[in-house]
Amino acid sequence: MAEVIRVKPTHDGTYTVYRGTLALICGLTRLQAERYEASLSRQQRDEELAAGA
């Protein structure tokens, strides 16, 4: 099972993207963080589909 990818706001008004408990990238705007999260989610889904094929 894949780890959860999520976006969380930080104290300075930027956003951090996490995979499980690991912070992948920080200092993003909300839009940048959401786009990065979506990209990771698509990549993860594609890898899971390829593994099942």
Residue pairs with C-beta under 8 A, 6 or more apart in sequence:
2 44
2 48
3 19
3 20
3 22
4 18
4 19
4 20
5 17
5 18
5 19
5 37
5 40
5 41
5 44
6 17
6 18
6 37
7 15
7 16
7 17
7 18
7 30
7 33
7 34
7 37
8 15
8 16
8 18
9 15
9 16
9 30
10 16
10 26
14 26
14 27
14 28
14 29
15 26
15 28
15 29
15 30
15 32
15 33
16 23
16 24
16 25
16 26
16 27
16 28
16 33
17 23
17 24
17 25
17 26
17 28
17 33
17 36
17 37
17 40
18 24
19 40
24 36
24 40
25 33
25 36
28 36
